[in-house]
Amino acid sequence: MISLKNRVALITGGSRGIGSACVKMFADAGAKVAFTYKVSKSRAEEIEKEFPGSVKAYPVDMESEKKINDMVNKVEKDFGKIDILVHNAGIWNDGTLEKMTLDHWNELIRINLTSTFIFCKACASVMKKNNFGRMILITSTAGQRGEAFHSHYAASKGGMISFTKSLAVELAQNNITVNSVAPGWVVTEMNDDVFEDKDFVAKLEMDIPVGRIATAEDIAGPTLFLASDLARHINGEILNVNGGSVLCG
């Protein structure tokens, strides 16, 4: 059993999907958990009630530098420190090259990539005070191989992957490791519309060597591992969690 006792984790996008699974798994491992949400207040409150005294939700606009910085400062004040950052919040939508507008591109880049920079910068300052930190960025196999008709999403995740490797070297002297978990397809609400096509789901399952699409918990587990002392010598790694469907070296 992995223990995160006496650790404080900040998890973005924690009210549903992968983020919610991470919040619950980290709390079960003994961590104090702060998590962000944007609109799912009722779900955030349900998770808080499930872990009274251990988990606290904070509403945050992922496009606002001020609100992100204010939230990180509030978490440090409420919990005394931040040991772990899991940056999971993000969006995914269609965007063919010819039809995509600059506003559409900029919105996704701000939410997925720019927020990564802001959260990591703010948390690094807190982590350096204790000479300890674990940052895990949730990216995607799309960031490594590209994704036709979702080029803006692939670009944002590719940027996060390069950012992971860059910070891994830059922050190592402060005993802060930076890694990434890169999922393939995952059964979450973000993909509900896509998974309504049962033929498409069947094809996906055939293309995945292990024969099934990942659950949110399948992604939360490796994330928990990277946050633990078991992974203390892993730094700058992109951990692919896709059932073998995309073998990125």
N, C-alpha and C positions, 0 to 999 in steps of 0.2 A: 504494500500500500504506500503510495507516494504521500508524503506529508508536507504541507505548506504552513504548518503551525508557525505563528508569529510573523507570517508574511502578509503584506498588504498588496492586493492586486487591483489594478484599474483595468476594466474591460469595456471597450466601446461597443455600442450596438448590442447591449446585453439583454434586451427585452424579448428577443425571439431568435429562432434559428440557431446558428453556430454560437452566437454570443450568449444566448440564454443557456445553452448546454455547457459552455465554459464557466459561466457564473456558478451554476449548480455544482459542477464537478470540482471547481476550485474551492467552493465553500465546504463541500463534503471532505476535501483534503485538509481542512483546517484553516484556510486563509480568511482574512477579512477582505471583503470584496466591495469595491465601488464600481458601479456600471452606469453607462450613459444610455439614454433613450431619447427619441425625438417626439413621437406622437402616441406611443403605446403606454400611456400612463397606467391604465388598469392592469396590464400585464406586469409592468414594473412593480406595482404595489403587491401583486400576487406573489412575485418572487421574493420581495422583502419579507412578506409574512411567512414564507416558507423557511426563511433563515433569520429569525428575529435576532437583532443585535450583531449579526455578522455581515449582513449585506445591505447596502444603501444605494438607492437609485438617484441619478441626477439628470434632469432634462438639459440637453445641449443641442444647439444648432451647429452642425458639423461644418458649416460654411463661415462661421464667425470666429475669427482669431481671438477676439476679446472674450467671448463666452467660453471657448475652449480653455484659455488661460485661467479665467476665473474659476472654472470647474476644477482644474488641476490644483489650484491654490486652495480651494475649498476642501478637496479630498485630503490634501496634506494637513490642513488644519483639523479636520474631523478625525483622521486616523493616525496622525503623527508622522507619517512617512508614506512613500510609495516604493515598493520593492519590484513590482512586476507590472508591465504594460502589455496588454493584449489588444492590439488595434485591429478590430474586426469590422467596424461600421463601414458600410459602403453601399453603392447601388449598382444595378446591372440592368441594362435595357438595350433595345435594338438601335442600330445606327449605321445604315449603309453610307458609304463614302459620299455619294452624290446627293443624298437627301439630308445628310446631317448638317445642322446649322452650327455656327460658332457658339451660340448660346448653349446648345445641347452638349457640345463638346466641353465647353468650359465648366458647366455645372457638374458633370461627372468627374472631371479632373479635380475640381475643388473639393468635392466630397470624398473621393477615393484617395487621391494622391496628396493634395495640399494639406488636408487634415492630418495625414500621416506625419508630415514635416512638423506641423504645429504641436501635435501631441508628443512626438518624440523629443522635440526641443524642450518643451515644458517639463516633461518627466525626467529628462536627463539632468536638469538642474537640481531636481529633488533627489534623485538617486545618488548623485555625486556627493551629497552631504554625508551619506552613510557608506560611500565607497562600495556600493553594491547595487546591481540592477539586472533585470531580465526583461528584454523587449522581444515580443513575438508578434510579427505582422502577418495577418491573414491575407494571402495573395491569391494566386490562381495559376493553374497550368497554362491558362490563356496568356499569362504574362511571360511565359517562356517560349511557347510555340507560336503565339499570335492567335487571333480568332477572327476569321472572316465575318463581316456584317456586325462585328462588335469591336471594331478597331480602337475606339476610344476607351473601352473597358480594358482591352488587352494592353493598350499603351499605359493606362493608369497602373495596372498591376505589374507591368514590366518595370515601370518607374519605381514602384515599391520594392521590387526585387533588387534592383541596383542600389537603391537607398539602403536596404538591409545590409548588403555587402560593404558599402562605404562606411556606415556607422559601426559595423562590427569591428573594424580596425580602429576607427577614430575614438571609440569609447572603451576599448578593451583595457586601456591603462587605468581606468576608473573602476575596474572589476564589473563592468556592464557588458553583458553579451547581447547580441542582436541576431535573431534568427527569424525564419519565415516558415509558415505552414502553407503549402500550396494545394488546395483541394481541386479535384475535378468536379463532376456533377455531384450535387448534394440535395437530398430531399429536405427542402425548406420552403417556407411560404414564398420566398423570392422566385422560386421556380414553379409555383403552382400552375400558372397558365401554360407553361411549356409542357408540364407533365400531364395535362389533360389529354394530350395526344398519346393514347395507349400504344399505338404502333411505334411512335418515336421512343417511348420508354422501353419497349421490348428490344428495339434495335440498340439502344444504349446498353442495356443489360448484356446483350450478346457481344458487344465490343469491349466489355470490362471483363478481364480474365477471371476475377473472383465471382462474377455472375450476378452482382447486385450493385445498386447505386448507394453511395455512402449516406449514412444518417448524420445528423448534426453531432451526435456523440462520437462518431468515428473521427471527426475532426478535432473535437474537444480533447480527446485522450492524448494524441500526440502533442497538442498545445500544452497540456498539463505537464507532460514529460519534459518539454523544453524549458518550462518554468521551474523545474525541480533541480535539486542538487545533483541528480543523476546525470544531468546534461551540462554540468558546469564547464566542461571542456569543449562543448560544441559552440561554435561562433561563426557567424556568416553563412550558415547552412540554409538551403532551401529544401525543406522536407516535403516531398510530394506524397499526397494521400489521395490516391485515385484508383486503387484496386488494380494497378498495373496497366491501366488503359493508355496512359501517356508516360513513356519512360524517358524522362528528361535527366540527363547526366549533370 
